Structures are given as structure tokens and as C-alpha cells.
Amino acid sequence: QVQLVESGGGLVQAGGSLRLSCAASGRTFSRYAMGWFRQAPGKEREIVAAISRSGGITYYADSIKGRFTISRDNAKNTVYLQMNSLKPEDTAVYYCATGPPRDYDFVTRNDYSNWGQGTQVTVSS
């Protein structure tokens, strides 16, 4: 099965930027949609962004639209989340996960599995 490892989190001031990376094992990475999720203390885990298998279709949550960009490099088995104009409310543990093997209906949390361990993002004011 695909195993995922997130990196790139840290502490940043409001208005700053971070780029998260998620490295996947195996040679079946391109068979699955990929997603980034986040969970703040006391809140439900929510989808942030998702990307189709070839990278041609993307989805963004309204709360981050225009600030974050999801991308993937299938040759490197890696998915990225570029986060700009960060706000304190973006503070959360960010997770990547493997989605369904299709290029439609890939934004539902229950369709994702093979979760990474998460990386902490803290945005100070």
C-alpha cells in the first residue's frame, strides 16, 4: 500500500508562506487522487485542497481559495501545498491522504485513506 510522509510545516508570521510536501512510496501514486486536509484543536478534520490523478483538476475549500495551490509531480511521487498569505486561523495539523482512483467525485473525506502522520503549521499574529 501507499505510505505518505508530510514535511514542511513550521512556525510562520501572518502574511507569510510555507510549502508542504507529501512523499509517497510505491509506483502506483498516479492511480489516485490526492488531498490535503487540516485539523485544528477542537475542530473536525476538513478538506483543504484536492487534485486529480494527472493534476489537471483541482478543488479548494472556500476558506483558502486564492491563497493556497495544490500540485503534484507523479515522477517524484510527491504532492505539494503552497500556502501564501497565511492567517492565524490556518493554524492546524495538515495531513495528506490518498483519494479514490478516479477523476470525479474526489473531494469527500470518507473516500480518502492512507493518511500521513501530519505536519504542524502554526501562524502567529
Order of alpha helices (4+ residues) and beta strands (2+ residues): beta-beta-beta-beta-beta-beta-beta-beta-beta-beta
